[in-house]
Amino acid sequence: MPARAGGDRRRVARVDRPVNAIGWAVAGACGLAGLGVLAAVVSPRRARQGLVGAATAGIGIAGLLAGVAALCGGSFEARLPGLLPLAGAQLALDPLGGWFVAVTGGVVAVAALYGIGYARRGHGPSGRGVQAALPVFAAAMLLVPAAADVATFLALWELMAASSLVLVLAEHRARPAVAEAGRWYAVLTQSGFMTILLGLVLCAAHAGGTAFADLRAAHLSPALRSAVFILVLVGFGSKAGLVPLHVWLPRAHAEAPSPTSAMLSAAMVNLGVYGVIRVGFDLLGGGARWWWLLVMAVGAVSALYGILQAAVATDLKRLLAYSTVENMGLVFLGLGAAGVFLAAGAATLAALAMAAALLHVLNHAGFKALLFTAAGSVLRATGSRDLDTLGGLRSRMPATTALFALGALGASALPPGNGFVSEWLLLQSLVHALPAGGVLTAVAMPVAVAVVALTAGLAVATFVKALGVGFFARSRSDAAATATESPPAMLAAMGVLAAACIALALTPAALGPALSRAVAAATGTPVRAVGGGLSLQLAGIASTMSPLLIALALTIAVAACAVVVRLVTARVTRRRAAALWDCGAGPPTARMQYTATSFAEPLQRVFDDVLAPETDVAVTPHAESAYLVARVAYQTRVPDRVEHALYTPLITAARRLGRLGPVLASGSVHRYLGYGFFGVIALLLVLAVTR
Amino acid sequence: MSGPAQVAAVAATAAQVVVVAAGAPLLVGVMRQVRARLEGRAGAGVGQPWRDLRKLLRRQPATPAGTGWAFRLAPLLLMGTSLVLAAVVPLISTGLPADPAADLFAVVGLLTLGTVVLALAAIDTGTAFGGMGASREITILALVEPTILVAVLALSARVGSTNLAAVVTATLHDPLQVVSPASLLAAAALGIVVVAETGRLPVDNPATHLELTMIHEAMVLEYAGTDLALVEWASSMRLTVLLGLLTSLFLPWGIAGAGLAALPLAVLVLLVKVALLGAGLGAAEVFIAKLRLFRVPELLAGSFVLALLAVASSFFLA
């Protein structure tokens, strides 16, 4: 698309190598998208998934390169007047956009590679339409952060939404739940698009131009700014899965094919974050404090609600999707804190909170892509996502188990995982905010710290459950007992993700310069927020922490411990195989193990006012006597309460409105002619009165 | 760092690890002995936990059928986290070389990591007791977390750093801080947290013989021999480090600075402080009963409110 018309490219920045590199990478991504679509349409079914996957992986790598080049100080601008009607298309990549392009590119490349392996032996969708949508989705997602004009941004956003809907619907013939998930996703993503469209068009109409540069320079009234911000916050919040607009996420991410789930959950949701940063901080220039307190509140509610639902979920992919809601909530909490600090004039703290949010986007992308791909391997091997029927996979799928464990370590924010680093940064910016603001900060920050802490604690519970019940102990079904390890291509893709997670966990300080550039582009303050070599050092705060040294110390301590135990107990080191003792009751059967449901029961009981679990007990009496029980059916489930309270009335109202349709459109041509006649008369009357 | 200072720092770390490792079983012995005497029993003596450990270390570990690497590795990992904690938390010196590597959040993270490792091992056994213990332990862990971090906020906000040495040094320079409302409230909150984290009464009963009432003990039922020795030892070390952390945060006097000379005295002071605190805890346990599991969240909510009040008072009364 854009860069193929290279003659129009206008270079604003210094003409040095990064400019060329970014331009070439963007052009390459678009070219590969074209090739991918071509391959999807013309190639035979057998070769299709491989070719399209390779093209998509190429798009991802090109995006990664473009993003890294932008983060290293390069910049890129392109103007393509002929591509879109009226305004034309404009592309530009600054370090902030580069951060998101790099994250998206990395996830897309690895997920596509995984998808090639996943597709072997008839797994995964191979239809022409679905395969053609994949490279389009990848390229649109990569270009959204590079859009520099309202029309380009909206066109790419809609392209991304539409192509992702096709991907979500890939397996709709196999399961009816897919179609339902697709409907939820379509409605929420289109409503979100409408509010973004309204917000940006409102802004552009008053600014007198559609380019982001015009919007930045415009002088808008505070009320208009607030209206624009609220509109785009709703739209971007629906993409990022913020409560109460999260309802599509646990459905779509669970029902989509696993490589797609990884792309949705690790890459696409991030663009909601990008949108709020771009419009709220960059285009509207920060704005009022209440905006960001609202963002903090929404983020906090999303984080808590998401992780609570994840803690009681038994479907592995649904659990991961709710964990995405949680992590996006934490990112928005960081964004809100950055906005509050910026409004209070504490630029360094704002930079720190923004750095925490951006780093968490990256870390979340790493571990969530790893977790979703591992869950996909489990689904492929056992045909089940239900934790209550899994178990014992560690001996059948050792590599997948180890990879899932690594992802779970990151997701539960424990040292030395990668999630810990960004949550540590977030906590530091919240803890040291007390002197910065007034009374409101003093109330909001401790509550925010408590929310992050409770979220972290519940995340630990969630992932201990997912790993322990899903992969350890004994198999709860035949499918789990006969599972086989995934093919090398899938393991290789997961290995790349695991290596990325380990690097992010151990050497976060290496990202310091790139992160600082992205933060400076977002908040407008050139502060080197995060630095240091071996240990992380922060601007303006004396706290330090070194994940590398912690990991090293742990390794040394465990190794020393193992050696000492071996030396001291040289006589007895041979382990004795024994039956399970189980307090003398053993050996228990696999059905007597704790399941995911029973593991989460205490938490469900503690939080039952929030979760409102539903329990059905159906007692069937004997035919002869009502006092003899023939059968007792017990069923418990935790419905999404927000969905229940908010969406059920909406759907009922929409249905009622829909029933008006047949009344109005009875099929009579006379009636339709009458509508036309009276419509024209009414219009003429209105015109006659008003003009 | 100059030569002698480096020597002193390494010596302090080594001394701390050795003191914690050697003293932890004795602390458990003291607590049991105090309890026994108050209950009118003779007690087995302060050295009994050490004798138990020696006995267990001579016995073969068992690998129950159906367990995997999570079960086998957990004792080593738990011990590893306890050793790192003993090397990081300033108990006898504020000049530890590891201090910049791990602040209070990392210390909390390492404690949690140890619990998680043990919970996964318990689930790995595939017994109902293991699953039950893990489920309950993790529930309590999740509910304890907000109290800890908000209390950390109350303590570190005035210092401008969450690094432990900085917090302790700040208290040493300004002793009146200890009796400030923020500090007292945070101490109460953290005290409850320590009781919950280490599985003491009224949250868990370390001496119970009823499987259905226990939390921590239910997780380690399948361990035997050296494995059990490591788990028991590491658990007592965690208790020691946590009690030591409480004394360092709220009664830091006697703790050594960067030099070598003050170390022996600091070790002695630490032993006395932790032994007194342990004896107090042991004595208190005589007079309270275990709470029902689903009353524990109320206790933890109470401790959370204390921590929140600590933050509020540190802001409004400062």
Interface residues (C-beta under 8 A of the other chain):
Chain A: A311 G391 R394 S395 S412 A413 L414 P415 F420 W424 L427 Q428 L430 V431 H432 L434 P435 A442 M445 P446 V449 A450 V451 V452 A453 L454 A456 G457 L458 V460 A461 V464 K465 L467 G468 V469 F472 A473 R474 S535 I541 A542 S543 T544 M545 S546 L549 I550 A553 L554 A557 V558 A560 C561 A562 V565 V568 T569 R571 V572 T573 R574 R575 R576 A577 A578 A579 L580 W581 D582 C583 G586 P587 P588 A590 M592 Q593 Y594 S598 F599 A600 E601 P602 L603 R605 V606
Chain B: L57 R58 R59 Q60 P61 A62 T63 P64 A65 G66 T67 G68 W69 A70 R72 L76 L77 M79 G80 T81 L83 V84 A87 V88 A98 P100 A101 A102 D103 F105 A106 G109 L110 T112 L113 V116 A119 L120 I123 D124 T125 G126 T127 A128 F129 G130 G131 M132 A134 S135 R136 I138 T139 L141 A142 L143 V144 E145 P146 I148 L149 V150 V152 L153 S156 A157 V159 G160 S161 T162 N163 A166 E211 L221 E222 A224 G225 T226 L230 L293 F294 P297 F304 L308 V311 A312 S314 F315 F316
